[in-house]
Amino acid sequence: MQSITSSLDLWNIPLRALNINVRKRLGLFLNPRNTVASDWMSVAENMGFSYLEIKNYEDCQDPTRKILEDWQARCPGAKVGKLVSILDNVDRKDVVEDLRVLIEEDCKRYIERQNEPPVQVPEVDSCVPRTPERQGITLEDDPEGGIPELFDAFICYCQSDFDFVHEMIQQLEQTDHKLKLCVFDRDVLPGSCVWTITSELIEKRCKRMVVVISDEYLDSDACDFQTKFALSLCPGARSKRLIPVKYKSMKKPFPSILRFLTVCDYTRPCTQSWFWVRLAKALSLP
């Protein structure tokens, strides 16, 4: 790691500091299957991915970019310094040296951004969003920008699973549980940036997030973004923020990024009678 400027403490710089250009260039080095030099599979193994997880990544068009995203989302120790160390350990110092300048530039920019004074005044810098694009985004929001509508859980789902979401609404909202769910197609007003609204709801409006897992979920860019964003807020799920729900059998492997979380499984007949009670209790926790 001596090839990187010694003044930069890369071990304290998160992986998200590396922009898309560096990640693409890493893919150019590591994606080709090479019988001589170590490739992305060796890097993934050193990141802690299992054999089966690595096999699943083989179908990805850019496996290097995918493992970087998943490692960043699920591992609090995903730092630039750790990545450089892994590349050294698998004898890919050529990659580190070739990308040295770009990595340094990204890390310096990240440090500069962290040191910039806040642009918000104290009244705005609070848990209540005040910016125009984050006011009046749900049906029950105060149009004058008052207290925003809050929810017990954000429901992450794809359109093909909407029938199950309807059942979830009936079982959790319209019963004695009296939970309040955030269902995008029902509660969010049209006309604003989807990604801005989604991140606002998950981070500041909802205590937890329920992820409805299915084969179709695995192909949804929106679900992928929502899941990774929620995981980035609670590395290791320490706050029990994210709850995966499996409601039908799947042909594809269960998403590796969620494998460390306890799943609420509706497909098991022997536990179906407890399913809604367990889920409601998990969502009711403070």
Helices and strands as residue ranges (DSSP letters): G 10-12, G 15-17, H 20-30, H 40-47, H 51-57, H 63-74, H 80-89, H 93-98, H 100-115, G 132-134, E 151-156, G 159-161, H 162-172, E 181-182, H 184-187, H 194-200, I 201-205, E 206-213, G 217-219, H 221-233, G 235-237, E 242-246, G 256-258, E 264-265, G 269-271, H 272-284
